[in-house]
Amino acid sequence: MVLLENDTFLSELTKLFQKARSNGSVTMTFKRYDGRDRPIPREGRPPLPDPQEHMCLIRAKSRTKKISTVVHQRDINKFQLAYSNLLKGNLDGLKKLKKPKTKTKAE
């Protein structure tokens, strides 16, 4: 998994959406992240310090490529605006579902 900067992640995500447009899918995962990169120590050992700020770990996966980024608390509004614009631009290729016709009772 490749950890990217926020702007680079958005541009790579755009490429993933373009590749998955004809056939395929992109899976997104959002997870709270506190910056720890090692497990919590066992009892009797000194605990790890509490995080000063919480972050958001975002992962995207297609068939062959995995990318991820960490968004800090102070940057979340800017990232969310850019992400929503990216989704609006790339979700136009969805197939329209056909609704089954239901017969109404004639009284």
Buried (B, 14 or more C-beta within 10 A) or exposed (E): EEEBEBEEBBEBBEEBBEBBEEEEEBEEEEEEBEEEEEEEEEEEEEEEEEEEEEBBBBBBBBEEBEBBBBBBEEEBEEBEEBBEEBEEEBEEEEEEEEEEEEEEEEE
